[in-house]
């Protein structure tokens, strides 16, 4: 006899629930309390980050503050100011200093908080650990005016602690005016930046390390892995997504060599050949000489390059599975 065929019925588990696509307005209305908390931050970003972008058009004009309130009364000059910057005699020096200082801050200042976080994670005495964290965090909350004052006082030829120490150990015979010698400036600048920011920047890496499952360390300890191997095989790979995200952001800021730190520590004109970067040049020429359109054009030039670097870094990081977009 022919066997009766039975039609297979889909099981309840295999049935896919219908997804109701809610409108954006309904989703925002449902999360009104969360959106209300975010609203002040969004307003601040719009006011201080996006509305000022309206002034970027002055980079394509011969802008003058005496033309009145209507910005469009200024004559359009196209790429005149961009060409003037590219053909400026200081262009090569400024770009060289900007790139060198930025790369030094990146290769020295970026891994420094990661190393500090790894070291603090291995400290088991909580009282000592908190003291070290407090000491390293504090400089971040000091303004560059105070930090520069500390550095200048330490490097002073009269009762400066650095010169006194070098003289006491016989390294030098006479005090050295470090802030008037070009060969020492980059070392002083990078050291001051690392000292100021290393503790605060390590917070996010300590938080990432704290989220690692302790069972991984227990299993590695049972297998006989040393502390060094645990750091290399467990801690570093676990925080690598966070490291990559911050690395992408750091690459996007490669042309931000600094402003306040350089302006305060390089007040001596003798240091200008090694200390003049894009931001200080814009401050000195764009604002000091009332060449506002020229300064805006340079800032826009730097921003375009920053977006390009950020895009390239994000594309390269996407292959590792960690990217901004």
MOQUI-V48935 format. One line per field, one symbol per residue. ss: DSSP state (~ for helix, > for strand, _ for the rest). phi: phi as a letter, one per 30 degrees, with the letter a starting at -180 (. if undefined). psi: psi as a letter, one per 40 degrees, with the letter a starting at -180 (. if undefined). A space follows every 10 residues. Layout:
ss: ???
phi: ???
psi: ???
//
This chain:
ss: __________ _~~~______ ___~~~~~~~ _~~~~~~~~~ ~~~~~~~~~~ ~~~~~~~~~~ >_________ ~~~__>___~ ~~~~~~____ ~~~~~~~~~~ ~~~~~~~~~~ ~~~~~~~~~~ ~____~~~~~ ~~~~~~~~~~ ~__~~~~~~~ ~~~~______ ~~~~~~~~__ _______~~~ _~~~~~~~~~ ~~~~~~~~~~ ~~~~~~~~~~ ___~~~~~~~ ~~____~~~~ ~~~~~~~~~~ ~~~~~~~~~~ ~~_______~ ~~~~~___~~ ~~~~~__~~~ ~~~~~~~___ _~~~~~~~~~ ~~~~~~~~~~ ~~~~~~~~__ _____
phi: .dddccddcd ddddddddcc dddddddddd ceddddddee dddddddccc dddddddddc bcdbdcdjdd ddddddbice ddddddcddd eddddddddd dddddddcdd dedddddddd dddcdddddd dddddddeed dcddddddde ddddcddcid ddddddddci dbcbecdddb cddcdddddd ddddddcddd dddddddddd dddddddddd dddidddddd ddccddddce eddddddedd ddcddcdkbd dddddcdded dedccdcedd ddddcdcdci cddddddddd eddddddddd dddddddddd ibadb
psi: hhhhhhhhhh iddehhihhh hiiddddddd fddddddddd dddddddedd deededeeee igiheeeadh deeiihebfd ddddddeide dddddddddd dddddddddd eddddddddd dehehddddd dddddddddd ehiddddddd ddddeiehfh ddddddddee didiihgdee hdeedddddd ddddddeddd eedddddddd ehhddddddd ddeehidddd ddeddddded dddddddddd defdegeicd dddddfdhed eddeehaddd ddddddddef gddddddddd dddddddddd ddddddddde ehid.
//
